């Protein structure tokens, strides 16, 4: 189910979001293959369990959106080296480590349509392999021998951890505001998008204004992406989404659709939503969904995502024209048009 119409994001095409995404991936197909090879090689360990879980993670798929952003940004800046391959793998390792830890914290059992690592191997293995991925990512980033790279990625991982803790504090708290929610997703999700494209600018020795523009693009894109993720928790086809609908509700996460519905529903509706968030009750999903529909909370969340995607596109208007710049713009559109 597509939440948004491309007509509100400019330069819409007749292609479906999935076809658009596939076309963008083809632009960096060779580089992505090199990143995948590096990931497989760096996941290797003489510890059998790490190898088992590593192979499972690689085979489980995923969009590999964050490394793709770095690769596209590097091509848009005409970078001629090979270090973007290393840093794309680093970004994916960091992202995967956060997912392994998230699934333990959230007690998730399904991701990308498959059992989570913690569901198959237990929480301890999931946390420890996540730690291994973090450690391996720092080994790789050190090999680039660039202090700016180290500074950006160390600051990013710290911010992600802070975002996770902020989200934990907001869980089961129906008084969470939109501002606090945006603080969480900016640190927990969007900052890695931002770091990915900023790293491409650093590798390319781009002027500071270009680096700042890409950093802003990534941040806005990441916020838009997470807003749609939160909307899809109520609207998507579960098979497309790759996880159970209502997971956020079951975890007591006050995402933007719930925050908006509490503010704009009747006293009775708001009371039910507050109680559901406090309890983390998936059993009320149908009632909650009805309230979210009646208050147009999904439409509001989608509109906020469109606004962030538009800001992302505006941020990189000064980049030289190229098919890679156009792909970055199309990714902003994809982030709000997708169904998974």
Secondary structure, 3 states (H helix, E strand, C coil): CCCCCHHHCCCCCCCCHHHHHHHHHHHCHHHHHHHHHHHHHHHCCCCHHHHHHHHHHHHCCCCCHHHHHHHHHHHHCCCCCCHHHHHHHHHHHHHHHHHHHHHHHHCCCEECCEECHHHHHCHHHHHHHHHHHHHHHHHHHHHCCCHHHHHHHHHHHHHHHHHHHHHHHHCCCCCCCHHHHHHHHHHHHHHHHHHHHHHHHHHCCCCHHHHHHHHHHHHHHHHHHHHHHHHHHHHCCHHHHCCCCCHHHHCCCCCHHHHHHHHHCCHHHHHHHHHHHHHCCHHHHHHHHHHHHHCCHHHHHHHHHHHHHHHHHHHCCCCCCCHHHHHHHHHHHHHHHCCC
